[in-house]
Amino acid sequence: MRKRSGTEVFRITGARQGLAEDVRGRQRRYVISMSVRTLAVIATVALWNVERPVAIVTLVIGTLLPYVAVVIANAGRENAPSLPTTFVAAPAPPMIAPPSGPLVAESGAETAGREARES
């Protein structure tokens, strides 16, 4: 694919990774965990008559690692703590300047009396 020089590229930094990438990452972690387990079982067999305490440790690791690997693989998608907020504060509307003369507050009775006198 060739790149277009005039195209502007935007990056969304707070978005989650895609579902395919998430599944691929979990599969990779599971395969690595099972490879370590396989090496631990092979080490247990090789060290059983040579160094028994080390062989017991590798046996325990080989026994517990499948459970840990499954829990980690099925943990689900990561949280996205840095997602941008969807609530944007609306800008304040511009204020209308008050009139330059003095303000006089009139009550309803005063307004009715003034209108009666003017007519």
NORZI-V302949 format. One record per residue. N is the residue number from 1. RES is the residue in one letter. OMEGA is omega in whole degrees, -180 to 180 (* if undefined). Layout:
((N;RES;OMEGA) (N;RES;OMEGA))
This chain:
((1;M;178) (2;R;-178) (3;K;175) (4;R;-175) (5;S;-177) (6;G;-177) (7;T;179) (8;E;-177) (9;V;178) (10;F;179) (11;R;178) (12;I;-174) (13;T;-176) (14;G;-176) (15;A;176) (16;R;174) (17;Q;-178) (18;G;-178) (19;L;179) (20;A;178) (21;E;180) (22;D;179) (23;V;179) (24;R;179) (25;G;179) (26;R;177) (27;Q;180) (28;R;179) (29;R;179) (30;Y;180) (31;V;178) (32;I;179) (33;S;179) (34;M;175) (35;S;177) (36;V;178) (37;R;179) (38;T;177) (39;L;179) (40;A;179) (41;V;178) (42;I;178) (43;A;178) (44;T;-180) (45;V;-177) (46;A;-174) (47;L;-173) (48;W;-180) (49;N;-177) (50;V;-176) (51;E;-172) (52;R;180) (53;P;178) (54;V;178) (55;A;178) (56;I;178) (57;V;179) (58;T;176) (59;L;178) (60;V;178) (61;I;180) (62;G;179) (63;T;-176) (64;L;-174) (65;L;178) (66;P;178) (67;Y;-180) (68;V;-179) (69;A;180) (70;V;179) (71;V;179) (72;I;-178) (73;A;-179) (74;N;-176) (75;A;179) (76;G;-177) (77;R;-180) (78;E;174) (79;N;179) (80;A;-175) (81;P;-174) (82;S;178) (83;L;178) (84;P;-179) (85;T;179) (86;T;179) (87;F;180) (88;V;-180) (89;A;180) (90;A;179) (91;P;180) (92;A;179) (93;P;-179) (94;P;-179) (95;M;175) (96;I;-178) (97;A;179) (98;P;178) (99;P;-174) (100;S;-179) (101;G;180) (102;P;179) (103;L;179) (104;V;179) (105;A;180) (106;E;175) (107;S;-179) (108;G;-179) (109;A;180) (110;E;-180) (111;T;179) (112;A;179) (113;G;-180) (114;R;180) (115;E;180) (116;A;180) (117;R;-177) (118;E;-178) (119;S;*))
